[in-house]
Amino acid sequence: MEYKQKREDALVDMVDIHKYFGSVQVLRGIDFHVDRQEIVGLLGDNGAGKSTLIKVLTGYHNPTKGQIFFDGNPVNIDSPHAARELGIETVYQDLALVPLMSIARNFWLGQEPTYNVGPFKFMDKKKMGEASIEALRDVGIHIRDPEETVGTMSGGERQSIAIGRAVYFGKKLLILDEPTSALSVGETQKVLDYTIAAKEKGMSVIFISHNIRHVFEVADRFTIIERGRKLGDFRKEEVEEHEVANMIVAGEIPERLRLIPQEEGGD
């Protein structure tokens, strides 16, 4: 079957995505898109299919049916490496940082700059430290010492390193999975600020959270999923916070919102 891209302006366009695990159908024909330089809150109750949809986008699962377009082109994202090569960076709750390594080492992990002395190659620690400080400062993150061990940092500080790293290395899409979980009020606000800073630097963001208030603070639009289907897309100016919460719990669109035209590809 051939698929046509439904949205020419989208950075990500997932069209008619189905996913089966044996006889269990987890995703049932979902259309999901993210426009360029847009923050989308991906919302749904536990078991709604959010995590499966993101794992399809990031190459952990292959869709049973459907097509993904990225930057206007049909793509086959068959591994997390393929997703990263396209410019997709995911920051999970565990952050994928190495606690015993320094900030600079974590920032450059897998992409360390080097220099040669004769036949020998060494990591350029000076460049790693200076570039880490400068890059993080560009998105409003101020670190004390690039050699500080990540394991001594707070949860919010670790989130900032992961977000800053994605911005610095020119990623196009940042996926934040429960980024404010278990953070203090002050740290939560910093992470929300860094999320907006990533958008201002030109990135698109998918923000996944159970905290509706946090999503409302940063998102331009909300996509709500219920039992493997998309309930709808709603721009922030169209909907109230309590209405979003009720849709997640009840799985029904309020009568007032049914009168709002859905974007092409919505259910």
C-alpha positions in Angstrom: 0.0 0.0 0.0 1.3 3.5 -0.8 0.9 6.4 1.6 0.8 10.0 0.8 2.1 12.6 3.2 -0.8 14.4 4.6 1.0 17.5 6.0 3.7 19.2 3.9 4.8 21.4 6.8 5.3 18.6 9.3 8.7 17.5 10.6 7.2 14.2 11.7 4.2 12.7 10.1 3.1 9.2 11.3 0.3 8.0 9.1 -2.2 5.2 9.9 0.2 3.5 12.5 -0.9 0.1 13.7 1.0 -2.1 16.1 0.2 -5.7 17.1 1.9 -7.8 19.7 0.6 -11.3 18.7 -3.2 -11.0 18.8 -3.1 -7.8 20.9 -3.6 -4.6 18.9 -1.9 -1.8 20.8 -2.1 1.0 18.2 -5.1 1.2 15.9 -4.5 3.5 13.0 -3.0 6.5 14.7 -2.1 9.6 12.7 0.4 11.8 14.6 2.4 14.7 13.5 4.8 17.3 14.8 5.3 20.6 12.9 8.7 22.3 12.7 9.6 24.3 15.9 6.5 23.1 17.7 6.0 21.5 21.1 3.4 18.8 21.2 2.1 17.3 24.4 1.4 13.6 23.9 -1.2 12.6 26.5 -3.2 9.6 27.5 -3.9 7.4 30.5 -1.7 4.4 31.4 -2.0 1.8 28.6 -3.3 4.3 26.1 -0.4 3.6 23.7 1.8 6.6 24.1 5.0 4.6 24.9 4.4 2.2 22.0 3.9 5.1 19.6 7.1 6.7 20.6 9.0 3.4 20.4 7.8 3.0 16.9 9.0 6.5 16.1 12.4 5.8 17.7 13.0 2.5 16.1 12.5 0.1 19.1 9.4 -1.3 17.4 8.5 -1.7 13.8 4.9 -0.7 12.9 2.7 -3.6 11.8 1.2 -1.2 9.3 1.6 2.5 8.5 4.2 4.9 7.2 6.5 7.5 8.9 7.6 10.6 7.1 10.5 12.7 8.5 11.4 16.0 7.1 9.2 15.4 4.1 10.6 12.0 3.2 9.3 8.5 3.8 11.6 6.7 6.3 12.1 3.3 7.7 13.3 3.7 11.3 14.3 0.2 12.2 16.6 0.9 15.1 17.4 3.6 17.7 20.6 4.3 15.8 18.6 5.1 12.7 16.4 7.5 14.7 19.4 9.3 16.0 21.0 9.5 12.5 17.8 11.3 11.4 18.1 13.8 14.2 15.7 12.3 16.8 16.9 12.4 20.4 15.0 10.9 23.3 15.5 11.8 26.9 14.0 9.0 29.1 13.3 9.2 32.8 16.7 7.4 33.5 18.3 10.0 31.2 20.8 7.6 29.6 23.6 9.4 31.5 26.6 7.6 33.2 26.6 8.6 36.8 30.3 7.9 37.4 31.4 10.1 34.4 31.9 13.8 34.3 29.5 16.3 32.8 31.8 16.9 29.9 32.2 13.1 29.2 28.4 12.6 29.4 27.8 15.6 27.1 30.2 14.2 24.4 29.4 10.5 25.0 30.1 8.6 21.8 31.2 11.8 20.0 34.3 12.7 21.8 36.7 15.1 20.0 40.3 13.8 19.8 43.8 14.9 18.9 46.9 13.0 17.7 50.3 12.8 19.2 52.4 10.8 16.8 50.6 7.4 16.3 48.5 7.9 19.5 45.0 9.4 19.8 43.8 11.2 22.9 40.5 12.7 24.0 40.6 16.5 23.8 39.4 17.1 27.4 40.1 20.8 27.3 37.8 21.2 24.2 35.2 18.9 25.8 35.1 21.0 28.9 35.0 24.4 27.3 32.5 23.5 24.6 30.2 21.9 27.2 30.1 25.0 29.3 29.5 27.3 26.3 26.9 25.0 24.7 24.9 24.7 27.9 25.1 28.4 28.6 23.5 29.0 25.2 20.3 27.4 26.3 20.4 29.0 29.8 22.2 26.2 31.7 25.0 27.2 33.9 27.3 24.5 35.3 29.9 24.9 37.9 32.6 22.6 36.7 32.6 20.4 33.5 34.6 17.8 35.4 31.9 17.4 38.1 30.6 13.9 38.3 27.0 13.5 37.1 26.2 11.2 40.0 26.5 14.2 42.4 23.9 16.3 40.4 20.2 16.7 41.1 17.6 15.2 38.8 16.8 18.6 37.3 20.5 19.3 36.6 20.8 15.9 34.9 17.8 16.7 32.7 19.4 20.0 31.7 22.6 18.2 30.5 20.5 15.8 28.4 18.4 18.6 26.8 21.5 20.8 26.2 23.3 18.0 24.6 20.5 17.4 22.1 20.4 21.1 21.2 24.1 21.3 20.8 24.4 18.3 18.4 21.8 19.8 16.1 19.0 17.3 16.7 15.7 18.1 15.0 13.3 16.4 17.3 13.6 16.1 21.1 11.4 13.6 22.8 11.0 14.1 26.6 9.5 11.2 28.5 8.2 12.3 31.9 10.9 14.9 32.2 9.5 16.5 35.4 8.8 13.3 37.3 10.1 13.4 40.9 11.6 16.9 40.5 11.2 19.7 43.0 9.2 22.8 42.0 12.3 24.8 41.2 13.9 22.1 39.2 10.7 21.4 37.3 10.5 25.1 36.3 14.0 25.0 35.0 13.3 21.9 32.9 10.2 23.6 31.4 12.3 26.7 30.6 15.0 24.5 28.9 12.2 22.8 26.9 11.1 26.2 25.6 14.7 27.2 24.9 15.1 24.1 22.8 12.1 25.2 20.6 13.6 28.7 20.4 16.8 27.1 19.1 14.8 25.6 16.2 13.9 22.1 17.6 10.6 20.4 17.7 9.6 18.7 20.9 7.3 15.8 22.0 6.5 16.3 25.7 5.1 13.2 27.4 3.8 13.7 31.0 1.1 12.8 33.4 1.2 16.3 34.8 -1.2 18.3 32.8 -0.2 21.6 34.3 3.4 21.1 33.2 2.4 20.2 29.6 0.1 23.2 29.5 3.0 25.5 30.4 5.1 24.5 27.3 3.0 22.8 24.6 1.6 24.5 21.5 -0.8 21.6 20.9 -2.0 18.4 22.6 -2.5 15.0 21.0 -4.7 12.8 23.2 -4.6 9.0 22.8 -7.1 6.6 24.2 -7.0 2.8 24.0 -4.7 2.8 21.0 -6.6 5.4 19.0 -6.2 9.1 18.6 -9.0 11.0 20.4 -8.0 14.3 18.8 -5.6 17.2 18.4 -6.2 20.4 20.3 -4.3 23.7 20.2 -3.7 25.2 23.6 -5.8 28.3 22.9 -8.8 26.1 22.0 -9.0 24.0 25.2 -9.0 24.4 29.0 -6.7 22.5 31.3 -9.6 20.7 33.0 -11.1 19.6 29.7 -7.8 17.9 28.7 -7.7 16.1 32.0 -11.3 15.0 31.6 -10.7 13.7 28.1 -7.8 11.6 29.3 -9.9 10.1 32.1 -13.2 9.7 30.3 -12.0 9.2 26.7 -14.7 11.5 25.3 -14.4 14.9 23.6 -16.7 17.5 25.2 -19.5 18.8 23.0 -18.0 22.2 22.8 -14.8 20.9 21.3 -16.5 18.6 18.8 -17.5 21.8 17.0 -13.9 22.7 16.4 -12.7 21.4 13.0 -10.1 18.7 13.5 -6.8 18.9 11.6 -6.5 16.6 8.5 -5.6 13.1 9.7 -7.4 13.4 13.0 -9.8 10.7 14.2 
